[in-house]
Amino acid sequence: MRLTHVSVEGVGRFAQASTVQEIAPGLNVLAAPNEAGKSTLFHAVRACVFEKHTAKHTALRLLAGGAAGAPMTIELGFEHAGAHYVVRKSFLHSPRALLLENGREIAAGHAADERLHEILGLRSGGRAADEGALGLLWVGQAQSFDPPLVEGQARDSISSAIEREVGDLAGGERARGSERRRGKA
């Protein structure tokens, strides 16, 4: 999954619609003064990917912040497996979810929540991938010296990737193929 844009409205300090667009492949740095909303944007991305649009728990109400009386809408554009997707979710007031693939609607409501998780290979009903995988990519404020806690699906995904690489390097098909090419088979 590669993000292409993030749009928020009614999220924390972003009462009006705000968009971070043209997110390039590779490393992107979001630099702004303290309290500009960088962490808020990250939490909005997490909510859009991992939360069902009907969720109403305290973390979502806190994310809405001062705009708690207005609809909270988060939209993500992302590329995955050769397709371009847009997921748009409204939380708390008038909850809605919509998922587009290459500009065409492919799911709405609960089906959009489920289809998004299916596309991204996330286990439904759990936050292990959220806390584990994204925790490796984002260090929250005051957490830079804490080791990441990787459990469940995130640990299994990382372990599988490492095992494949080690297997390939230490004698897997790729290593055996290079031996055959050098005449050592």
C-alpha positions in Angstrom: 0.0 0.0 0.0 1.3 3.4 -1.0 -0.6 6.5 0.1 -1.2 9.1 -2.6 -3.3 11.6 -0.6 -4.9 12.2 2.8 -7.9 14.5 3.2 -9.5 15.4 6.5 -12.4 17.5 7.6 -13.8 17.9 11.2 -10.7 16.1 12.5 -8.9 17.8 15.4 -7.6 21.2 14.4 -8.8 20.6 10.8 -12.3 21.9 11.1 -12.2 22.9 7.4 -11.2 20.4 4.7 -7.4 20.0 4.4 -5.5 17.8 2.1 -1.9 16.5 1.9 -1.6 15.5 -1.8 1.0 14.3 -4.2 2.6 11.9 -1.7 5.5 10.4 -3.7 6.9 6.9 -3.6 9.7 6.4 -1.2 10.4 8.5 1.9 8.2 11.5 2.5 8.7 14.0 5.3 5.8 15.9 6.8 7.5 18.9 8.5 5.5 21.6 10.3 5.7 23.5 13.7 4.6 21.9 16.9 0.8 21.6 17.2 0.3 22.0 13.4 -1.6 18.6 13.3 1.0 16.1 12.0 0.1 13.5 14.6 -3.6 14.2 14.1 -3.1 13.4 10.4 -1.4 10.1 11.3 -4.2 9.1 13.7 -6.8 10.0 11.0 -5.0 7.6 8.6 -5.0 4.9 11.2 -8.7 5.4 11.9 -9.6 5.4 8.2 -7.8 2.1 7.6 -8.5 0.2 10.8 -11.8 1.5 12.2 -15.2 0.6 11.0 -17.2 3.7 10.0 -19.8 2.9 12.7 -17.3 3.0 15.5 -18.0 5.6 18.2 -15.4 4.9 20.9 -13.5 7.5 22.9 -10.4 7.5 20.7 -12.6 8.7 17.7 -14.3 11.4 19.8 -10.9 12.6 20.9 -9.7 12.6 17.3 -12.7 14.8 16.4 -11.4 17.2 19.1 -13.0 20.6 19.1 -14.9 19.7 16.0 -16.8 16.9 17.9 -20.2 18.4 16.9 -19.4 18.3 13.2 -19.1 15.3 10.9 -15.6 13.8 10.9 -14.6 12.8 7.4 -11.3 11.1 6.4 -10.3 10.2 2.8 -7.3 8.2 1.7 -6.0 7.7 -1.8 -3.7 4.7 -2.1 -2.2 2.4 -4.6 -2.1 -1.3 -4.0 -1.4 -4.3 -6.3 -1.5 -2.1 -9.4 -4.8 -0.5 -8.7 -5.7 3.0 -7.3 -8.1 3.1 -4.5 -9.9 5.9 -2.6 -11.6 5.1 0.8 -13.8 7.8 2.4 -15.2 7.4 5.8 -17.4 9.7 7.9 -17.4 8.9 11.6 -19.7 9.7 14.6 -22.3 11.9 12.9 -24.0 10.4 9.8 -21.4 7.5 9.6 -20.7 6.5 6.0 -18.0 4.5 4.1 -17.2 4.4 0.4 -14.5 2.5 -1.4 -13.5 3.2 -5.0 -11.2 1.2 -7.2 -9.7 3.0 -10.3 -12.5 5.6 -10.0 -15.4 3.1 -9.8 -17.4 2.4 -6.6 -16.8 -1.1 -5.4 -18.3 -1.1 -1.9 -20.3 1.1 0.5 -21.1 1.0 4.2 -20.1 -2.2 6.1 -19.0 -3.8 2.8 -16.5 -1.0 2.2 -14.9 -1.6 5.7 -14.7 -5.3 5.0 -13.4 -5.0 1.4 -10.7 -2.5 2.5 -9.4 -5.0 5.0 -9.6 -7.8 2.5 -7.6 -5.8 -0.1 -4.9 -4.9 2.5 -4.8 -8.4 3.9 -5.9 -7.3 7.4 -7.6 -9.6 9.8 -11.1 -8.3 10.6 -11.9 -7.5 14.1 -8.4 -7.0 15.5 -6.0 -4.2 16.0 -2.8 -6.2 16.0 -1.8 -5.1 12.5 -2.6 -1.5 13.4 -0.5 -1.4 16.6 2.2 -3.6 15.3 2.9 -2.9 11.6 2.2 0.9 11.6 4.0 1.2 14.9 7.1 0.2 13.1 6.6 3.0 10.6 5.5 5.8 12.8 7.0 6.8 16.2 4.5 8.7 18.3 5.5 11.7 20.4 7.6 10.8 23.4 7.9 7.1 22.3 11.2 7.3 20.3 13.1 5.3 23.0 10.4 2.6 23.5 11.0 -0.6 21.6 8.1 -1.4 19.3 5.7 -4.1 20.5 5.1 -6.4 17.6 2.5 -9.1 18.1 -0.1 -11.2 16.3 -0.6 -10.7 12.6 2.1 -8.0 12.4 4.7 -10.3 14.0 3.6 -13.2 11.7 3.9 -11.0 8.6 7.3 -9.7 9.5 8.6 -13.2 10.5 7.3 -14.7 7.2 9.1 -12.0 5.2 12.3 -12.5 7.0 12.1 -16.3 6.7 11.6 -16.0 2.9 14.6 -13.7 2.5 16.8 -15.8 4.7 15.7 -18.9 2.9 16.4 -17.4 -0.4 19.8 -16.1 0.6 20.9 -19.3 2.5 20.0 -21.9 -0.1 16.5 -21.2 -1.5 15.6 -21.4 -5.1 17.4 -18.1 -6.0 20.6 -19.4 -4.3 20.4 -22.8 -6.0 19.7 -21.1 -9.3 22.9 -19.0 -9.0 24.9 -22.2 -8.1 23.6 -24.0 -11.3 24.5 -21.0 -13.4 28.1 -21.1 -12.0 28.2 -24.9 -12.7 28.2 -26.0 -9.0 24.9 -27.9 -9.0 
